């Protein structure tokens, strides 16, 4: 009888211990899930807040494109200037398809025309390349480099970050610069915007200001719905972007 009682006590203690441990583990797992969900919601809320405050919907920028751009912005560790420029090449060339956004103050700095490469398409951008002498635009994320005086005046060097998609930007001399063919006057004359040799060329009246605002370490995202690119780019990883966002918030706290 005593042996049976001892055995019962031992078994009861073991069951109680493992039940308690399991409950704690379950609570811990649930807490982690809740924390991850909160980070996800906080990041989405942050993106939505900037989108609203900067008036990006009214300015014609798709929320989905902006979300991808911000995801890359947070995945790029070497951004030094808190400015995000977005080019949406799904839009007609006569549309204002460049947005320059001050991320620190949730302000839209510029919304204007931008050219695509002459072999990328006529009215619309349709084909893209990373190949030298292709005269095509390249998709993906860029960091801005230094300014210099070239044949188009003040120009801005670009470093493509997406291997195989735009990482030959320096070799191809793909830069931001002013061009007379990026203007309403050219559109009125030809029915379309002029085209570059692959550079995201700018209207002369805004070029210098845009270059000065974005030089030396800001982020540029050139978008087109290419599934191969979206699957390949490590900068579109939402999970790592959320982690970077959380780290930034923690550092501020």
C-alpha positions as CSV (number, residue, x, y, z in Angstrom):
1,X,0.0,0.0,0.0
2,X,2.8,2.4,1.0
3,X,4.7,1.6,-2.3
4,X,1.5,2.2,-4.3
5,X,1.1,5.6,-2.5
6,X,4.7,6.5,-3.2
7,X,4.3,5.6,-6.9
8,X,1.2,7.7,-7.1
9,X,2.9,10.7,-5.6
10,X,5.9,10.4,-7.9
11,X,3.7,10.1,-11.0
12,X,1.5,13.0,-9.9
13,X,4.6,15.2,-9.4
14,X,6.0,14.3,-12.8
15,X,2.7,15.0,-14.5
16,X,2.3,18.3,-12.7
17,X,5.9,19.4,-13.6
18,X,5.6,18.6,-17.3
19,X,2.1,20.1,-17.4
20,X,3.5,23.3,-15.9
21,X,6.5,23.4,-18.2
22,X,4.2,22.8,-21.2
23,X,1.9,25.6,-20.2
24,X,4.9,28.0,-19.8
25,X,6.3,27.0,-23.2
26,X,2.9,27.4,-24.7
27,X,2.5,30.9,-23.1
28,X,6.0,31.8,-24.3
29,X,5.3,30.6,-27.8
30,X,2.0,32.5,-27.8
31,X,3.8,35.7,-26.6
32,X,6.4,35.4,-29.4
33,X,3.6,35.0,-31.9
34,X,1.8,38.1,-30.5
35,X,5.1,40.0,-30.5
36,X,5.8,39.1,-34.1
37,X,2.2,40.0,-35.1
38,X,2.5,43.4,-33.4
39,X,5.8,44.1,-35.2
40,X,4.1,43.2,-38.5
41,X,1.1,45.5,-37.7
42,X,3.4,48.3,-36.4
43,X,5.5,48.1,-39.6
44,X,2.4,48.2,-41.8
45,X,0.9,51.0,-39.7
46,X,4.2,52.9,-40.1
47,X,4.1,52.5,-43.9
48,X,0.5,53.5,-44.0
49,X,1.1,56.5,-41.8
50,X,3.8,57.9,-44.1
51,X,1.7,57.1,-47.2
52,X,-1.2,59.2,-45.7
53,X,0.9,62.0,-44.2
54,X,2.9,62.5,-47.4
55,X,-0.3,62.6,-49.6
56,X,1.1,59.8,-51.8
57,X,-2.3,58.4,-52.8
58,X,-3.4,61.8,-54.1
59,X,0.0,62.1,-55.9
60,X,-0.7,58.9,-57.7
61,X,1.7,56.4,-56.0
62,X,0.3,53.0,-55.5
63,X,0.3,51.8,-51.9
64,X,1.6,48.4,-52.9
65,X,4.5,49.9,-54.8
66,X,5.3,52.2,-51.9
67,X,5.2,49.2,-49.5
68,X,7.8,47.4,-51.6
69,X,9.9,50.5,-51.7
70,X,9.9,50.9,-47.9
71,X,10.6,47.2,-47.5
72,X,13.8,47.6,-49.5
73,X,14.6,50.9,-47.8
74,X,14.7,49.1,-44.4
75,X,16.7,46.1,-45.8
76,X,19.4,48.3,-47.2
77,X,21.9,48.8,-44.3
78,X,23.9,51.6,-45.9
79,X,21.2,54.2,-46.4
80,X,22.7,57.5,-45.0
81,X,20.2,60.0,-46.3
82,X,16.5,59.4,-45.1
83,X,15.1,60.0,-48.6
84,X,13.3,57.4,-50.7
85,X,12.7,57.9,-54.4
86,X,10.3,55.7,-56.2
87,X,9.9,55.3,-60.0
88,X,6.8,53.4,-61.2
89,X,7.4,52.2,-64.7
90,X,4.0,50.8,-65.1
91,X,2.8,54.3,-65.7
92,X,2.7,56.1,-69.1
93,X,5.8,58.2,-69.8
94,X,3.7,61.4,-69.8
95,X,2.7,60.7,-66.2
96,X,4.5,62.1,-63.2
97,X,5.9,58.7,-62.2
98,X,8.8,59.8,-59.9
99,X,8.2,60.5,-56.2
100,X,10.9,61.8,-53.9
101,X,9.9,61.3,-50.2
102,X,11.4,62.6,-47.0
103,X,11.1,59.6,-44.8
104,X,12.1,61.4,-41.6
105,X,9.3,63.9,-41.9
106,X,6.8,62.0,-44.0
107,X,6.8,64.7,-46.7
108,X,6.6,64.4,-50.5
109,X,9.4,66.6,-51.8
110,X,8.9,66.1,-55.6
111,X,6.5,64.4,-57.9
112,X,7.5,64.8,-61.5
113,X,8.3,63.3,-64.9
114,X,11.2,60.8,-65.4
115,X,12.5,59.2,-68.6
116,X,13.1,55.5,-69.4
117,X,15.7,54.0,-71.8
118,X,15.0,54.3,-75.5
119,X,15.1,50.5,-76.0
120,X,12.8,49.9,-73.0
121,X,9.7,51.1,-74.8
122,X,7.8,53.9,-76.4
123,X,5.0,55.4,-74.3
124,X,5.4,52.6,-71.7
125,X,8.5,50.9,-70.2
126,X,8.2,47.2,-71.2
127,X,11.8,45.8,-71.4
128,X,14.7,46.0,-69.0
129,X,18.3,45.1,-69.0
130,X,21.5,45.2,-67.0
131,X,23.7,44.8,-70.1
132,X,26.1,47.5,-71.2
133,X,25.1,49.4,-74.4
134,X,21.6,48.0,-74.2
135,X,20.1,51.5,-73.8
136,X,17.5,50.1,-71.5
137,X,16.4,50.9,-68.0
138,X,17.2,48.6,-65.1
139,X,14.9,47.6,-62.3
140,X,15.5,47.4,-58.6
141,X,17.1,49.2,-55.7
142,X,19.9,51.8,-55.9
143,X,22.0,53.9,-53.6
144,X,22.9,57.3,-54.8
145,X,26.5,58.2,-55.0
146,X,28.5,61.4,-55.6
147,X,27.6,64.3,-57.8
148,X,29.7,65.4,-60.7
149,X,29.6,67.7,-63.7
150,X,29.0,65.8,-66.9
151,X,27.8,66.6,-70.4
152,X,24.3,67.1,-69.0
153,X,25.5,69.4,-66.2
154,X,25.3,68.3,-62.6
155,X,24.7,64.6,-62.5
156,X,24.3,62.0,-59.8
157,X,26.1,58.6,-59.8
158,X,24.0,55.5,-59.0
159,X,25.0,52.2,-57.5
160,X,22.7,49.3,-58.4
161,X,22.3,46.9,-55.5
162,X,20.3,44.0,-57.2
163,X,22.9,41.6,-58.6
164,X,22.0,40.6,-62.2
165,X,19.4,43.4,-62.5
166,X,21.1,46.7,-62.0
167,X,24.5,46.1,-60.5
168,X,26.3,47.3,-63.6
169,X,24.9,50.8,-63.3
170,X,28.3,52.3,-62.8
171,X,29.8,50.4,-65.7
172,X,26.9,51.5,-67.9
173,X,27.1,55.1,-66.7
174,X,23.4,55.0,-65.6
175,X,23.0,58.3,-63.7
176,X,20.5,60.9,-62.8
177,X,20.8,64.0,-64.9
178,X,18.7,66.8,-66.5
179,X,17.4,66.4,-70.1
180,X,15.5,68.9,-72.3
181,X,13.4,65.9,-73.6
182,X,11.9,65.4,-70.1
183,X,9.4,68.2,-70.3
184,X,5.8,69.1,-71.1
185,X,7.0,70.9,-74.2
186,X,8.5,67.7,-75.6
187,X,5.2,65.9,-74.8
188,X,3.2,68.5,-76.5
189,X,5.4,68.2,-79.6
190,X,5.7,64.5,-79.9
191,X,2.9,63.0,-77.8
192,X,5.3,61.2,-75.5
193,X,8.3,61.9,-73.3
194,X,11.8,61.7,-74.7
195,X,14.0,58.7,-73.8
196,X,17.5,58.2,-72.5
197,X,20.2,55.7,-72.9
198,X,19.0,54.0,-69.8
199,X,19.3,56.8,-67.3
200,X,16.4,58.0,-65.2
201,X,16.6,61.5,-66.7
202,X,14.9,64.4,-65.0
203,X,13.2,67.7,-66.0
204,X,15.8,70.5,-66.1
205,X,13.8,72.8,-63.7
206,X,13.9,70.1,-60.9
207,X,17.0,68.2,-61.6
208,X,19.5,70.1,-59.5
209,X,17.2,70.3,-56.5
210,X,16.4,66.5,-56.7
211,X,20.0,65.7,-57.1
212,X,21.0,67.8,-54.1
213,X,18.3,66.3,-51.9
214,X,19.1,62.7,-52.8
215,X,22.9,62.6,-53.2
216,X,25.4,60.6,-51.1
217,X,23.4,57.7,-49.8
218,X,19.7,57.9,-50.4
219,X,17.6,55.0,-51.7
220,X,15.9,54.8,-55.2
221,X,13.5,52.0,-56.2
222,X,12.6,51.5,-59.8
223,X,9.5,49.3,-60.1
224,X,7.9,47.2,-62.7
225,X,5.9,44.0,-61.9
226,X,8.5,41.5,-62.9
227,X,8.0,38.3,-60.9
228,X,11.5,37.0,-61.6
229,X,13.0,40.1,-60.2
230,X,10.6,40.2,-57.1
231,X,11.5,36.5,-56.3
232,X,15.2,37.2,-56.7
233,X,15.7,40.5,-54.8
234,X,16.7,40.0,-51.2
235,X,15.7,43.6,-50.6
236,X,12.0,42.7,-50.9
237,X,12.2,40.3,-47.9
238,X,9.4,41.6,-45.5
239,X,10.6,39.7,-42.5
240,X,14.1,41.2,-42.5
241,X,12.7,44.6,-43.1
242,X,10.4,44.2,-40.1
243,X,13.4,43.2,-38.0
244,X,15.3,46.3,-39.1
245,X,12.3,48.4,-38.3
246,X,12.0,46.9,-34.9
247,X,15.8,47.5,-34.2
248,X,15.4,51.1,-35.3
249,X,12.4,51.6,-33.0
250,X,14.3,50.0,-30.1
251,X,17.3,52.3,-30.6
252,X,15.0,55.3,-30.5
253,X,13.4,54.1,-27.3
